[in-house]
C-alpha cells in the first residue's frame, strides 16, 4: 500500500524528537550557565534543522525590503524626508 518502508514514520518522528531534545538541551545549558539566547538563536537552530526555513526568511526579507522602498519613495516625493540616497539604499538601513 504505502510508498515508504514500514516504520519510516516512526523513525522520522523519533529523529525529529531527538533533534528537538538536542535544541532544548542547548537552551537549558545556556540558561544553567547564565548565558542568554535570543530570536537569532532560535532562527539559527531552525535554519540548521530545516533548510526550507532559510528560503522563507529570504522571501520575508524581500517583501519587507520592497515595503520599505515603497514607503521611503513616497516620503521622498512628498518631501517628508530628504536624502541623496535612493529609496533602495535607504530601505536597506531598515531591513
Phi and psi restraints in degrees (range 20) as a CNS / XPLOR table:
assign (resid 1 and name C) (resid 2 and name N)
       (resid 2 and name CA) (resid 2 and name C) 1.0 -85.1 20.0 2
assign (resid 2 and name N) (resid 2 and name CA)
       (resid 2 and name C) (resid 3 and name N) 1.0 158.5 20.0 2
assign (resid 2 and name C) (resid 3 and name N)
       (resid 3 and name CA) (resid 3 and name C) 1.0 -85.3 20.0 2
assign (resid 3 and name N) (resid 3 and name CA)
       (resid 3 and name C) (resid 4 and name N) 1.0 -21.3 20.0 2
assign (resid 3 and name C) (resid 4 and name N)
       (resid 4 and name CA) (resid 4 and name C) 1.0 -96.7 20.0 2
assign (resid 4 and name N) (resid 4 and name CA)
       (resid 4 and name C) (resid 5 and name N) 1.0 148.6 20.0 2
assign (resid 4 and name C) (resid 5 and name N)
       (resid 5 and name CA) (resid 5 and name C) 1.0 -62.0 20.0 2
assign (resid 5 and name N) (resid 5 and name CA)
       (resid 5 and name C) (resid 6 and name N) 1.0 152.1 20.0 2
assign (resid 5 and name C) (resid 6 and name N)
       (resid 6 and name CA) (resid 6 and name C) 1.0 -59.9 20.0 2
assign (resid 6 and name N) (resid 6 and name CA)
       (resid 6 and name C) (resid 7 and name N) 1.0 134.7 20.0 2
assign (resid 6 and name C) (resid 7 and name N)
       (resid 7 and name CA) (resid 7 and name C) 1.0 88.1 20.0 2
assign (resid 7 and name N) (resid 7 and name CA)
       (resid 7 and name C) (resid 8 and name N) 1.0 -3.2 20.0 2
assign (resid 7 and name C) (resid 8 and name N)
       (resid 8 and name CA) (resid 8 and name C) 1.0 -60.5 20.0 2
assign (resid 8 and name N) (resid 8 and name CA)
       (resid 8 and name C) (resid 9 and name N) 1.0 -46.0 20.0 2
assign (resid 8 and name C) (resid 9 and name N)
       (resid 9 and name CA) (resid 9 and name C) 1.0 -61.5 20.0 2
assign (resid 9 and name N) (resid 9 and name CA)
       (resid 9 and name C) (resid 10 and name N) 1.0 -42.4 20.0 2
assign (resid 9 and name C) (resid 10 and name N)
       (resid 10 and name CA) (resid 10 and name C) 1.0 -61.5 20.0 2
assign (resid 10 and name N) (resid 10 and name CA)
       (resid 10 and name C) (resid 11 and name N) 1.0 -44.6 20.0 2
assign (resid 10 and name C) (resid 11 and name N)
       (resid 11 and name CA) (resid 11 and name C) 1.0 -62.1 20.0 2
assign (resid 11 and name N) (resid 11 and name CA)
       (resid 11 and name C) (resid 12 and name N) 1.0 -42.9 20.0 2
assign (resid 11 and name C) (resid 12 and name N)
       (resid 12 and name CA) (resid 12 and name C) 1.0 -59.7 20.0 2
assign (resid 12 and name N) (resid 12 and name CA)
       (resid 12 and name C) (resid 13 and name N) 1.0 -48.4 20.0 2
assign (resid 12 and name C) (resid 13 and name N)
       (resid 13 and name CA) (resid 13 and name C) 1.0 -64.1 20.0 2
assign (resid 13 and name N) (resid 13 and name CA)
       (resid 13 and name C) (resid 14 and name N) 1.0 -39.2 20.0 2
assign (resid 13 and name C) (resid 14 and name N)
       (resid 14 and name CA) (resid 14 and name C) 1.0 -65.0 20.0 2
assign (resid 14 and name N) (resid 14 and name CA)
       (resid 14 and name C) (resid 15 and name N) 1.0 -42.5 20.0 2
assign (resid 14 and name C) (resid 15 and name N)
       (resid 15 and name CA) (resid 15 and name C) 1.0 -63.3 20.0 2
assign (resid 15 and name N) (resid 15 and name CA)
       (resid 15 and name C) (resid 16 and name N) 1.0 -42.8 20.0 2
assign (resid 15 and name C) (resid 16 and name N)
       (resid 16 and name CA) (resid 16 and name C) 1.0 -63.1 20.0 2
assign (resid 16 and name N) (resid 16 and name CA)
       (resid 16 and name C) (resid 17 and name N) 1.0 -43.8 20.0 2
assign (resid 16 and name C) (resid 17 and name N)
       (resid 17 and name CA) (resid 17 and name C) 1.0 -63.4 20.0 2
assign (resid 17 and name N) (resid 17 and name CA)
       (resid 17 and name C) (resid 18 and name N) 1.0 -38.4 20.0 2
assign (resid 17 and name C) (resid 18 and name N)
       (resid 18 and name CA) (resid 18 and name C) 1.0 -61.9 20.0 2
assign (resid 18 and name N) (resid 18 and name CA)
       (resid 18 and name C) (resid 19 and name N) 1.0 -43.3 20.0 2
assign (resid 18 and name C) (resid 19 and name N)
       (resid 19 and name CA) (resid 19 and name C) 1.0 -64.0 20.0 2
assign (resid 19 and name N) (resid 19 and name CA)
       (resid 19 and name C) (resid 20 and name N) 1.0 -41.0 20.0 2
assign (resid 19 and name C) (resid 20 and name N)
       (resid 20 and name CA) (resid 20 and name C) 1.0 -63.6 20.0 2
assign (resid 20 and name N) (resid 20 and name CA)
       (resid 20 and name C) (resid 21 and name N) 1.0 -41.8 20.0 2
assign (resid 20 and name C) (resid 21 and name N)
       (resid 21 and name CA) (resid 21 and name C) 1.0 -58.8 20.0 2
assign (resid 21 and name N) (resid 21 and name CA)
       (resid 21 and name C) (resid 22 and name N) 1.0 -40.7 20.0 2
assign (resid 21 and name C) (resid 22 and name N)
       (resid 22 and name CA) (resid 22 and name C) 1.0 -62.5 20.0 2
assign (resid 22 and name N) (resid 22 and name CA)
       (resid 22 and name C) (resid 23 and name N) 1.0 -41.8 20.0 2
assign (resid 22 and name C) (resid 23 and name N)
       (resid 23 and name CA) (resid 23 and name C) 1.0 -62.3 20.0 2
assign (resid 23 and name N) (resid 23 and name CA)
       (resid 23 and name C) (resid 24 and name N) 1.0 -47.2 20.0 2
assign (resid 23 and name C) (resid 24 and name N)
       (resid 24 and name CA) (resid 24 and name C) 1.0 -67.2 20.0 2
assign (resid 24 and name N) (resid 24 and name CA)
       (resid 24 and name C) (resid 25 and name N) 1.0 -31.4 20.0 2
assign (resid 24 and name C) (resid 25 and name N)
       (resid 25 and name CA) (resid 25 and name C) 1.0 -64.0 20.0 2
assign (resid 25 and name N) (resid 25 and name CA)
       (resid 25 and name C) (resid 26 and name N) 1.0 -41.4 20.0 2
assign (resid 25 and name C) (resid 26 and name N)
       (resid 26 and name CA) (resid 26 and name C) 1.0 -62.5 20.0 2
assign (resid 26 and name N) (resid 26 and name CA)
       (resid 26 and name C) (resid 27 and name N) 1.0 -45.3 20.0 2
assign (resid 26 and name C) (resid 27 and name N)
       (resid 27 and name CA) (resid 27 and name C) 1.0 -61.3 20.0 2
assign (resid 27 and name N) (resid 27 and name CA)
       (resid 27 and name C) (resid 28 and name N) 1.0 -47.0 20.0 2
assign (resid 27 and name C) (resid 28 and name N)
       (resid 28 and name CA) (resid 28 and name C) 1.0 -60.0 20.0 2
assign (resid 28 and name N) (resid 28 and name CA)
       (resid 28 and name C) (resid 29 and name N) 1.0 -40.3 20.0 2
assign (resid 28 and name C) (resid 29 and name N)
       (resid 29 and name CA) (resid 29 and name C) 1.0 -63.7 20.0 2
assign (resid 29 and name N) (resid 29 and name CA)
       (resid 29 and name C) (resid 30 and name N) 1.0 -43.7 20.0 2
assign (resid 29 and name C) (resid 30 and name N)
       (resid 30 and name CA) (resid 30 and name C) 1.0 -60.3 20.0 2
assign (resid 30 and name N) (resid 30 and name CA)
       (resid 30 and name C) (resid 31 and name N) 1.0 -45.9 20.0 2
assign (resid 30 and name C) (resid 31 and name N)
       (resid 31 and name CA) (resid 31 and name C) 1.0 -65.8 20.0 2
assign (resid 31 and name N) (resid 31 and name CA)
       (resid 31 and name C) (resid 32 and name N) 1.0 -43.6 20.0 2
assign (resid 31 and name C) (resid 32 and name N)
       (resid 32 and name CA) (resid 32 and name C) 1.0 -61.0 20.0 2
assign (resid 32 and name N) (resid 32 and name CA)
       (resid 32 and name C) (resid 33 and name N) 1.0 -39.5 20.0 2
assign (resid 32 and name C) (resid 33 and name N)
       (resid 33 and name CA) (resid 33 and name C) 1.0 -82.2 20.0 2
assign (resid 33 and name N) (resid 33 and name CA)
       (resid 33 and name C) (resid 34 and name N) 1.0 -3.0 20.0 2
assign (resid 33 and name C) (resid 34 and name N)
       (resid 34 and name CA) (resid 34 and name C) 1.0 83.3 20.0 2
assign (resid 34 and name N) (resid 34 and name CA)
       (resid 34 and name C) (resid 35 and name N) 1.0 10.3 20.0 2
assign (resid 34 and name C) (resid 35 and name N)
       (resid 35 and name CA) (resid 35 and name C) 1.0 -86.0 20.0 2
assign (resid 35 and name N) (resid 35 and name CA)
       (resid 35 and name C) (resid 36 and name N) 1.0 151.8 20.0 2
assign (resid 35 and name C) (resid 36 and name N)
       (resid 36 and name CA) (resid 36 and name C) 1.0 -96.4 20.0 2
assign (resid 36 and name N) (resid 36 and name CA)
       (resid 36 and name C) (resid 37 and name N) 1.0 167.1 20.0 2
assign (resid 36 and name C) (resid 37 and name N)
       (resid 37 and name CA) (resid 37 and name C) 1.0 -144.0 20.0 2
assign (resid 37 and name N) (resid 37 and name CA)
       (resid 37 and name C) (resid 38 and name N) 1.0 158.4 20.0 2
assign (resid 37 and name C) (resid 38 and name N)
       (resid 38 and name CA) (resid 38 and name C) 1.0 -142.4 20.0 2
assign (resid 38 and name N) (resid 38 and name CA)
       (resid 38 and name C) (resid 39 and name N) 1.0 -167.6 20.0 2
assign (resid 38 and name C) (resid 39 and name N)
       (resid 39 and name CA) (resid 39 and name C) 1.0 -57.4 20.0 2
assign (resid 39 and name N) (resid 39 and name CA)
       (resid 39 and name C) (resid 40 and name N) 1.0 -39.1 20.0 2
assign (resid 39 and name C) (resid 40 and name N)
       (resid 40 and name CA) (resid 40 and name C) 1.0 -63.9 20.0 2
assign (resid 40 and name N) (resid 40 and name CA)
       (resid 40 and name C) (resid 41 and name N) 1.0 -33.9 20.0 2
assign (resid 40 and name C) (resid 41 and name N)
       (resid 41 and name CA) (resid 41 and name C) 1.0 -60.3 20.0 2
assign (resid 41 and name N) (resid 41 and name CA)
       (resid 41 and name C) (resid 42 and name N) 1.0 -48.2 20.0 2
assign (resid 41 and name C) (resid 42 and name N)
       (resid 42 and name CA) (resid 42 and name C) 1.0 -65.6 20.0 2
assign (resid 42 and name N) (resid 42 and name CA)
       (resid 42 and name C) (resid 43 and name N) 1.0 -39.1 20.0 2
assign (resid 42 and name C) (resid 43 and name N)
       (resid 43 and name CA) (resid 43 and name C) 1.0 -63.7 20.0 2
assign (resid 43 and name N) (resid 43 and name CA)
       (resid 43 and name C) (resid 44 and name N) 1.0 -44.0 20.0 2
assign (resid 43 and name C) (resid 44 and name N)
       (resid 44 and name CA) (resid 44 and name C) 1.0 -61.0 20.0 2
assign (resid 44 and name N) (resid 44 and name CA)
       (resid 44 and name C) (resid 45 and name N) 1.0 -45.2 20.0 2
assign (resid 44 and name C) (resid 45 and name N)
       (resid 45 and name CA) (resid 45 and name C) 1.0 -63.8 20.0 2
assign (resid 45 and name N) (resid 45 and name CA)
       (resid 45 and name C) (resid 46 and name N) 1.0 -39.4 20.0 2
assign (resid 45 and name C) (resid 46 and name N)
       (resid 46 and name CA) (resid 46 and name C) 1.0 -64.7 20.0 2
assign (resid 46 and name N) (resid 46 and name CA)
       (resid 46 and name C) (resid 47 and name N) 1.0 -42.0 20.0 2
assign (resid 46 and name C) (resid 47 and name N)
       (resid 47 and name CA) (resid 47 and name C) 1.0 -65.1 20.0 2
assign (resid 47 and name N) (resid 47 and name CA)
       (resid 47 and name C) (resid 48 and name N) 1.0 -40.7 20.0 2
assign (resid 47 and name C) (resid 48 and name N)
       (resid 48 and name CA) (resid 48 and name C) 1.0 -64.6 20.0 2
assign (resid 48 and name N) (resid 48 and name CA)
       (resid 48 and name C) (resid 49 and name N) 1.0 -39.9 20.0 2
assign (resid 48 and name C) (resid 49 and name N)
       (resid 49 and name CA) (resid 49 and name C) 1.0 -86.4 20.0 2
assign (resid 49 and name N) (resid 49 and name CA)
       (resid 49 and name C) (resid 50 and name N) 1.0 -30.8 20.0 2
assign (resid 49 and name C) (resid 50 and name N)
       (resid 50 and name CA) (resid 50 and name C) 1.0 -133.3 20.0 2
assign (resid 50 and name N) (resid 50 and name CA)
       (resid 50 and name C) (resid 51 and name N) 1.0 102.5 20.0 2
assign (resid 50 and name C) (resid 51 and name N)
       (resid 51 and name CA) (resid 51 and name C) 1.0 -59.9 20.0 2
assign (resid 51 and name N) (resid 51 and name CA)
       (resid 51 and name C) (resid 52 and name N) 1.0 -29.0 20.0 2
assign (resid 51 and name C) (resid 52 and name N)
       (resid 52 and name CA) (resid 52 and name C) 1.0 -68.6 20.0 2
assign (resid 52 and name N) (resid 52 and name CA)
       (resid 52 and name C) (resid 53 and name N) 1.0 -17.1 20.0 2
assign (resid 52 and name C) (resid 53 and name N)
       (resid 53 and name CA) (resid 53 and name C) 1.0 -62.8 20.0 2
assign (resid 53 and name N) (resid 53 and name CA)
       (resid 53 and name C) (resid 54 and name N) 1.0 -39.4 20.0 2
assign (resid 53 and name C) (resid 54 and name N)
       (resid 54 and name CA) (resid 54 and name C) 1.0 -61.6 20.0 2
assign (resid 54 and name N) (resid 54 and name CA)
       (resid 54 and name C) (resid 55 and name N) 1.0 -41.0 20.0 2
assign (resid 54 and name C) (resid 55 and name N)
       (resid 55 and name CA) (resid 55 and name C) 1.0 -60.6 20.0 2
assign (resid 55 and name N) (resid 55 and name CA)
       (resid 55 and name C) (resid 56 and name N) 1.0 -43.4 20.0 2
assign (resid 55 and name C) (resid 56 and name N)
       (resid 56 and name CA) (resid 56 and name C) 1.0 -67.7 20.0 2
assign (resid 56 and name N) (resid 56 and name CA)
       (resid 56 and name C) (resid 57 and name N) 1.0 -37.0 20.0 2
assign (resid 56 and name C) (resid 57 and name N)
       (resid 57 and name CA) (resid 57 and name C) 1.0 -62.5 20.0 2
assign (resid 57 and name N) (resid 57 and name CA)
       (resid 57 and name C) (resid 58 and name N) 1.0 -43.6 20.0 2
assign (resid 57 and name C) (resid 58 and name N)
       (resid 58 and name CA) (resid 58 and name C) 1.0 -63.9 20.0 2
assign (resid 58 and name N) (resid 58 and name CA)
       (resid 58 and name C) (resid 59 and name N) 1.0 -40.5 20.0 2
assign (resid 58 and name C) (resid 59 and name N)
       (resid 59 and name CA) (resid 59 and name C) 1.0 -60.9 20.0 2
assign (resid 59 and name N) (resid 59 and name CA)
       (resid 59 and name C) (resid 60 and name N) 1.0 -45.4 20.0 2
assign (resid 59 and name C) (resid 60 and name N)
       (resid 60 and name CA) (resid 60 and name C) 1.0 -62.5 20.0 2
assign (resid 60 and name N) (resid 60 and name CA)
       (resid 60 and name C) (resid 61 and name N) 1.0 -42.2 20.0 2
assign (resid 60 and name C) (resid 61 and name N)
       (resid 61 and name CA) (resid 61 and name C) 1.0 -62.4 20.0 2
assign (resid 61 and name N) (resid 61 and name CA)
       (resid 61 and name C) (resid 62 and name N) 1.0 -42.8 20.0 2
assign (resid 61 and name C) (resid 62 and name N)
       (resid 62 and name CA) (resid 62 and name C) 1.0 -62.3 20.0 2
assign (resid 62 and name N) (resid 62 and name CA)
       (resid 62 and name C) (resid 63 and name N) 1.0 -41.8 20.0 2
assign (resid 62 and name C) (resid 63 and name N)
       (resid 63 and name CA) (resid 63 and name C) 1.0 -64.3 20.0 2
assign (resid 63 and name N) (resid 63 and name CA)
       (resid 63 and name C) (resid 64 and name N) 1.0 -42.8 20.0 2
assign (resid 63 and name C) (resid 64 and name N)
       (resid 64 and name CA) (resid 64 and name C) 1.0 -63.9 20.0 2
assign (resid 64 and name N) (resid 64 and name CA)
       (resid 64 and name C) (resid 65 and name N) 1.0 -43.0 20.0 2
assign (resid 64 and name C) (resid 65 and name N)
       (resid 65 and name CA) (resid 65 and name C) 1.0 -62.5 20.0 2
assign (resid 65 and name N) (resid 65 and name CA)
       (resid 65 and name C) (resid 66 and name N) 1.0 -44.2 20.0 2
assign (resid 65 and name C) (resid 66 and name N)
       (resid 66 and name CA) (resid 66 and name C) 1.0 -61.6 20.0 2
assign (resid 66 and name N) (resid 66 and name CA)
       (resid 66 and name C) (resid 67 and name N) 1.0 -38.9 20.0 2
assign (resid 66 and name C) (resid 67 and name N)
       (resid 67 and name CA) (resid 67 and name C) 1.0 -64.4 20.0 2
assign (resid 67 and name N) (resid 67 and name CA)
       (resid 67 and name C) (resid 68 and name N) 1.0 -45.3 20.0 2
assign (resid 67 and name C) (resid 68 and name N)
       (resid 68 and name CA) (resid 68 and name C) 1.0 -62.6 20.0 2
assign (resid 68 and name N) (resid 68 and name CA)
       (resid 68 and name C) (resid 69 and name N) 1.0 -40.8 20.0 2
assign (resid 68 and name C) (resid 69 and name N)
       (resid 69 and name CA) (resid 69 and name C) 1.0 -59.5 20.0 2
assign (resid 69 and name N) (resid 69 and name CA)
       (resid 69 and name C) (resid 70 and name N) 1.0 -45.6 20.0 2
assign (resid 69 and name C) (resid 70 and name N)
       (resid 70 and name CA) (resid 70 and name C) 1.0 -62.6 20.0 2
assign (resid 70 and name N) (resid 70 and name CA)
       (resid 70 and name C) (resid 71 and name N) 1.0 -46.6 20.0 2
assign (resid 70 and name C) (resid 71 and name N)
       (resid 71 and name CA) (resid 71 and name C) 1.0 -62.0 20.0 2
assign (resid 71 and name N) (resid 71 and name CA)
       (resid 71 and name C) (resid 72 and name N) 1.0 -46.2 20.0 2
assign (resid 71 and name C) (resid 72 and name N)
       (resid 72 and name CA) (resid 72 and name C) 1.0 -69.9 20.0 2
assign (resid 72 and name N) (resid 72 and name CA)
       (resid 72 and name C) (resid 73 and name N) 1.0 -34.1 20.0 2
assign (resid 72 and name C) (resid 73 and name N)
       (resid 73 and name CA) (resid 73 and name C) 1.0 -61.8 20.0 2
assign (resid 73 and name N) (resid 73 and name CA)
       (resid 73 and name C) (resid 74 and name N) 1.0 -45.5 20.0 2
assign (resid 73 and name C) (resid 74 and name N)
       (resid 74 and name CA) (resid 74 and name C) 1.0 -63.4 20.0 2
assign (resid 74 and name N) (resid 74 and name CA)
       (resid 74 and name C) (resid 75 and name N) 1.0 -43.4 20.0 2
assign (resid 74 and name C) (resid 75 and name N)
       (resid 75 and name CA) (resid 75 and name C) 1.0 -63.0 20.0 2
assign (resid 75 and name N) (resid 75 and name CA)
       (resid 75 and name C) (resid 76 and name N) 1.0 -38.6 20.0 2
assign (resid 75 and name C) (resid 76 and name N)
       (resid 76 and name CA) (resid 76 and name C) 1.0 -66.7 20.0 2
assign (resid 76 and name N) (resid 76 and name CA)
       (resid 76 and name C) (resid 77 and name N) 1.0 -43.6 20.0 2
assign (resid 76 and name C) (resid 77 and name N)
       (resid 77 and name CA) (resid 77 and name C) 1.0 -62.8 20.0 2
assign (resid 77 and name N) (resid 77 and name CA)
       (resid 77 and name C) (resid 78 and name N) 1.0 -42.1 20.0 2
assign (resid 77 and name C) (resid 78 and name N)
       (resid 78 and name CA) (resid 78 and name C) 1.0 -77.3 20.0 2
assign (resid 78 and name N) (resid 78 and name CA)
       (resid 78 and name C) (resid 79 and name N) 1.0 -9.5 20.0 2
assign (resid 78 and name C) (resid 79 and name N)
       (resid 79 and name CA) (resid 79 and name C) 1.0 80.7 20.0 2
assign (resid 79 and name N) (resid 79 and name CA)
       (resid 79 and name C) (resid 80 and name N) 1.0 13.4 20.0 2
assign (resid 79 and name C) (resid 80 and name N)
       (resid 80 and name CA) (resid 80 and name C) 1.0 -69.7 20.0 2
assign (resid 80 and name N) (resid 80 and name CA)
       (resid 80 and name C) (resid 81 and name N) 1.0 -29.5 20.0 2
assign (resid 80 and name C) (resid 81 and name N)
       (resid 81 and name CA) (resid 81 and name C) 1.0 -134.1 20.0 2
assign (resid 81 and name N) (resid 81 and name CA)
       (resid 81 and name C) (resid 82 and name N) 1.0 155.6 20.0 2
assign (resid 81 and name C) (resid 82 and name N)
       (resid 82 and name CA) (resid 82 and name C) 1.0 -125.8 20.0 2
assign (resid 82 and name N) (resid 82 and name CA)
       (resid 82 and name C) (resid 83 and name N) 1.0 131.7 20.0 2
assign (resid 82 and name C) (resid 83 and name N)
       (resid 83 and name CA) (resid 83 and name C) 1.0 -160.9 20.0 2
assign (resid 83 and name N) (resid 83 and name CA)
       (resid 83 and name C) (resid 84 and name N) 1.0 147.6 20.0 2
assign (resid 83 and name C) (resid 84 and name N)
       (resid 84 and name CA) (resid 84 and name C) 1.0 -87.6 20.0 2
assign (resid 84 and name N) (resid 84 and name CA)
       (resid 84 and name C) (resid 85 and name N) 1.0 -8.6 20.0 2
assign (resid 84 and name C) (resid 85 and name N)
       (resid 85 and name CA) (resid 85 and name C) 1.0 -82.6 20.0 2
assign (resid 85 and name N) (resid 85 and name CA)
       (resid 85 and name C) (resid 86 and name N) 1.0 152.2 20.0 2
assign (resid 85 and name C) (resid 86 and name N)
       (resid 86 and name CA) (resid 86 and name C) 1.0 -72.7 20.0 2
assign (resid 86 and name N) (resid 86 and name CA)
       (resid 86 and name C) (resid 87 and name N) 1.0 158.6 20.0 2
assign (resid 86 and name C) (resid 87 and name N)
       (resid 87 and name CA) (resid 87 and name C) 1.0 -56.1 20.0 2
assign (resid 87 and name N) (resid 87 and name CA)
       (resid 87 and name C) (resid 88 and name N) 1.0 -34.8 20.0 2
assign (resid 87 and name C) (resid 88 and name N)
       (resid 88 and name CA) (resid 88 and name C) 1.0 -63.0 20.0 2
assign (resid 88 and name N) (resid 88 and name CA)
       (resid 88 and name C) (resid 89 and name N) 1.0 -46.3 20.0 2
assign (resid 88 and name C) (resid 89 and name N)
       (resid 89 and name CA) (resid 89 and name C) 1.0 -67.5 20.0 2
assign (resid 89 and name N) (resid 89 and name CA)
       (resid 89 and name C) (resid 90 and name N) 1.0 -40.3 20.0 2
assign (resid 89 and name C) (resid 90 and name N)
       (resid 90 and name CA) (resid 90 and name C) 1.0 -62.7 20.0 2
assign (resid 90 and name N) (resid 90 and name CA)
       (resid 90 and name C) (resid 91 and name N) 1.0 -42.8 20.0 2
assign (resid 90 and name C) (resid 91 and name N)
       (resid 91 and name CA) (resid 91 and name C) 1.0 -61.3 20.0 2
assign (resid 91 and name N) (resid 91 and name CA)
       (resid 91 and name C) (resid 92 and name N) 1.0 -34.6 20.0 2
assign (resid 91 and name C) (resid 92 and name N)
       (resid 92 and name CA) (resid 92 and name C) 1.0 -64.0 20.0 2
assign (resid 92 and name N) (resid 92 and name CA)
       (resid 92 and name C) (resid 93 and name N) 1.0 -22.4 20.0 2
assign (resid 92 and name C) (resid 93 and name N)
       (resid 93 and name CA) (resid 93 and name C) 1.0 -71.5 20.0 2
assign (resid 93 and name N) (resid 93 and name CA)
       (resid 93 and name C) (resid 94 and name N) 1.0 -22.1 20.0 2
assign (resid 93 and name C) (resid 94 and name N)
       (resid 94 and name CA) (resid 94 and name C) 1.0 -100.8 20.0 2
assign (resid 94 and name N) (resid 94 and name CA)
       (resid 94 and name C) (resid 95 and name N) 1.0 -7.1 20.0 2
